[in-house]
Amino acid sequence: MAEIVIRLNPGALLNPDLDLRYEIPDQLARRSGGVIVDDGYGYEPGTAALHLYFRTTNLALALSEVFAVLEKEVLIGNQLGVGAEVGVCEGPAGQAREFSIVFPHGASGVILAVSQ
């Protein structure tokens, strides 16, 4: 099972409403027909960034839906792509997971998991 993290930088959003923590997972579950499963959230230490975690059995489909939501939809007054990074992890679950950045397109690096 693959894992996905969306890292949201609230300083880049027009309306950094905490309800995004619920709206984004709900929207992704609907769009993917349940292929994308909410797996919790956490706050990055030393920043205001919010990490939203997801599990999926179909990474290609899940990423296409995540990218579509970030690039095309407006949730709670936000075009999320301007304040988001997406990472994937296909290794074993654990506290020290590293997610390889796949969005924004062309970006590189890792997002370190935070305690959930």
C-alpha positions in Angstrom: 0.0 0.0 0.0 1.3 3.4 -0.9 1.1 6.5 1.2 0.6 10.1 0.1 1.2 13.3 2.0 -0.1 16.8 1.1 1.9 19.5 2.8 -0.1 22.8 2.9 1.7 26.1 3.6 -1.1 28.3 5.0 0.9 31.5 4.3 0.5 30.8 0.5 -3.3 30.3 0.7 -5.9 33.1 0.4 -8.1 31.5 3.1 -6.1 29.2 5.3 -9.2 27.8 7.0 -8.6 24.7 9.2 -11.7 23.1 7.7 -9.4 22.2 4.8 -8.3 19.4 7.1 -11.7 17.8 6.5 -12.7 19.2 3.1 -9.6 17.9 1.2 -9.9 14.2 2.5 -13.6 14.2 1.8 -13.2 15.6 -1.7 -10.4 13.1 -2.5 -12.4 10.1 -1.2 -15.4 11.1 -3.3 -13.4 11.8 -6.5 -11.5 8.5 -6.2 -14.5 6.3 -5.3 -12.8 5.4 -2.0 -9.4 4.5 -3.5 -7.9 7.3 -1.5 -8.3 6.8 2.3 -7.7 9.5 4.9 -4.9 8.4 7.2 -4.7 11.4 9.6 -2.9 14.7 9.8 -0.2 16.5 11.7 1.5 19.9 12.0 5.1 20.4 11.0 7.3 21.4 14.0 8.6 24.9 13.8 6.2 25.9 11.0 2.5 26.3 10.4 2.4 23.7 7.7 -0.3 21.1 7.8 0.4 17.5 6.7 -2.6 15.5 5.4 -1.9 11.7 5.1 -3.6 9.3 2.8 -3.3 5.6 1.9 -4.1 4.0 -1.5 -3.9 0.7 -3.3 -3.7 2.5 -6.7 -1.0 5.2 -6.6 -1.4 6.3 -10.2 -5.2 6.9 -9.9 -4.7 8.5 -6.5 -2.1 10.9 -7.7 -4.2 11.9 -10.7 -7.0 12.8 -8.4 -4.8 14.6 -5.9 -3.2 16.7 -8.8 -6.7 17.5 -10.2 -7.9 18.8 -6.9 -4.8 20.9 -6.3 -4.6 22.3 -9.8 -8.3 22.8 -10.8 -10.6 23.0 -7.8 -11.3 25.8 -5.3 -11.9 24.7 -1.8 -13.0 27.2 0.9 -11.8 30.0 -1.3 -8.4 28.4 -2.0 -6.6 27.3 -5.2 -4.6 24.8 -3.2 -1.9 24.1 -5.7 -0.2 27.4 -4.9 0.4 26.4 -1.3 0.9 22.6 -1.6 3.6 20.0 -2.0 2.8 16.3 -2.5 5.0 13.4 -1.5 4.7 9.7 -1.9 6.1 6.8 0.2 5.9 3.2 -0.9 8.1 1.7 1.9 7.1 0.2 5.2 5.0 2.4 7.5 6.8 3.9 10.5 7.4 7.1 12.4 10.5 8.2 10.3 8.9 8.0 6.9 10.3 10.0 4.0 7.9 11.1 1.2 9.5 11.8 -2.2 8.1 15.1 -3.6 6.1 14.7 -6.8 4.2 18.0 -6.8 4.7 20.8 -7.8 5.7 19.1 -11.0 9.5 19.2 -11.5 10.2 19.7 -7.8 12.5 17.3 -5.9 13.3 16.6 -2.3 11.5 14.9 0.6 8.8 15.7 3.1 9.5 14.1 6.5 6.4 12.6 8.2 5.3 14.2 11.4 3.7 12.5 14.4 0.0 12.0 13.8 
